[in-house]
């Protein structure tokens, strides 16, 4: 059967906001991944006769995946009109003739670009890719490269921008973390509220269980004493009875108001929970005061114990002041010695009264007055001690120290009997003079010592500046802004290092395949041209992804086209520069030159083989040649990007050996560009340095959670061990309540048959069980961070010992019952 109608802990609520935001973030992340995975295909449709669909597919390399349905429409000079106005989703290509080029519908391929920096948009990417390959003499390859460029543009579309999706997912993650943190904060506040209520409930349970004894003490005072103190204690007993009933009714309402979900206007506040805890504690002290005051006024057997309990703080005041002076290295002389002497006098007077109480020679009516007088003199002595040197030892003025100590003393209830005598005839002066007590002064001392230690840290002298208040606000804003800026700069640095490191890693892995030799296979005949062996000595230094076979085709002179624009002769060359050739004329010349070398053409594509590169030049006399353009076959990236090969020929004249070197130079640059980075990052030292940076960045990022986890590991293990032990204690305690719940036990304790020893024993046992239950609930509702501390482990151990003792007593009672039944 349940041991209590109240739940064991605060109602738990799910972090629905964090769950919803997290789910939305995961959904957005999945969408972001999904839109960046190509799920469609490029279909090829050819309308002319210049190239076939099979040649285009061969140039593509099979089937080409796309991010959205894409149609590649290939036309020639006769069917160019069909490619004039392509629809959305269509890449229209004219492979020859005066209208040769690639077109897409404007706006179909939106790509983030900066026009001021001449960055290409999606339309430009397709057009430039086609033009680059078309100038290289390709037709099917040019159409294939246009289709690849369209797919690349789709990958770079606004809706597929990785940074955009990363920002969305990052924002969702931050929002989720904020919502989760807010929920964790509310949960922590809810546990703290419940813990305050549990502490108050434990005090209230003690008062409720002692109500019978409190009422009995009040009756004994009414019949046995006519003093003012007795009347005040009777009034305190009535207040305990009245306020306990009020707090019992208020208790259930407060527990119902503990927030469970979203904040509302009716939620319990920390001030209300703290007020309930303090009021319940005050009633507990008043309850103790009634029983202790009854013992003192009626000279019962527990009078000496009651006197000791109420005078302990006064007796220890002198020793504690000496200990404070010793901590601050203050000599106990002068006025401080006088203050200590005054506290010693209080102790001697209390010892005298205590001896009289032990001999039952003290006048009961004078005992409260002696206690009030001791409180007044102790307050004076503590105030003198603060003014005499303790305040100055921590850098405070005596007036400020006494004021703060009085504030802290006001929060401390003092001794129980003084609290009950607050309305006696001497209470006004006692309340005024007894504002300082030992507990409040010790709290002030710990607080002042901590602040003084912080102030003593050396600080450099500051120049003249604005008022402190404005400066502190400005400094706070600067610190906050600096912190945010530091976080942004740190994240930016990590992103830069990681991006460079990843690029370096890709380059390093990609460079492993860049081990193929480059060689010349064909050179023109003539005295101007060196042999293949001499040419290959120059090309042997280059290693590429493809074993390039290079060739040079020399076209005959055409004086009508090679018009000298200007000449700057030197001892190395004629320095002639010719008029520009139209791009269409250059492409036509390159195509006509390739028709003379059918052995270098791939029949599957109609273009050059993927590993062939041809430099087409034209004889301009004087042993010099003009470069018309480079031609190569359809070669997918990153083996060849072509960015450094799209010049379409130079307008200057060079000798044969310079003509041989030009493709090698351009190929070297393009191989570096094909890795997607500047050529200088090809160096081994650069890759190693970037790799080390990546390792250090990851190590730094990994060190943060590892450090946090290491610091929290021991505390988490201790908390889990304490929780397991407390759970075991709770199970043992629940076993003691198998046959009757808390309401029944409270009713048993209220029975009036006090003369029965068995019933009295049962009352004591039941009271101990209920108090243990309240203590267990209090420990269960402690904040998470406190459950891993040594103090919590000590409290659990004490409760475990109490419950074990109760269980042993219960077992002993069961054994006696079995013996009785056996004898019967």
Secondary structure, DSSP 8 states (H G I E B T S, - for coil): --S-SS-SS------HHHHHHHHHHHHHHHHHHHHTS--EEEEEEE-SSSS-HHHHHHHHTS--EESS-EEEEEE-SSSGGGGSS--TTEEEEE-SSTT-EEE--TTSS-B---GGGT---HHHHHHHHHHHHHHTT-SHHHHHHHHHHHHHHHHTBGGG-HHHHHHHHHHHHHHHHHHHHHHHHHHHHHHHHHHHHHHHHHHHHHHHHTHHHHHHHHHHHHHH--SHHHHHHHHHHHHHHHHHHHHHHHHHHHHHTS--SS--TTS--HHHHHHHHHHHHHHHHHHHHHHHHHHHHHT-TTHHHHHHHHHHHHHHHHHHHHHHHHHTT----HHHHHHHHHHHHHHHHHHHHHHHHHTT-S-HHHHHHHHHHHHHHHHHHHHHHIIIIIHHHTT--HHHHHHHHHHHHHHS---HHHHHGGGSTTHHHHHHHTT--HHHHHHHHHHHHHHHHHHTS------S-S-HHHHHHHHHHHHHHHHHHHHHHHHHHHHHHHHHHHHHHHHHHHHTT--EE-EEEE---STTS--HHHHHHHHTT-EESS--EEEEEEE---TTT--EEEE---SS---EEE----HHHHHHHHHHHHTT-GGGB-TTTSSB-TTEEEEEEEEEETTEEEEEEEEE----TTS---GGGTT---SBEE-HHHHHHHHHHHHHHHHHHTTTS-GGGGSHHHHHHHHHHHHHHHHHHHHHHHHHHHHHHHHHHHHHHHHHHHHHHHHHHHHTTSS--HHHHHHHHT-S-TT-HHHHHHHHHHHHHHHHHHHHHHHHTS-GGGTTSHHHHHHHHHHHHHHHHHHHHHHHHHHHHHHHHHH-
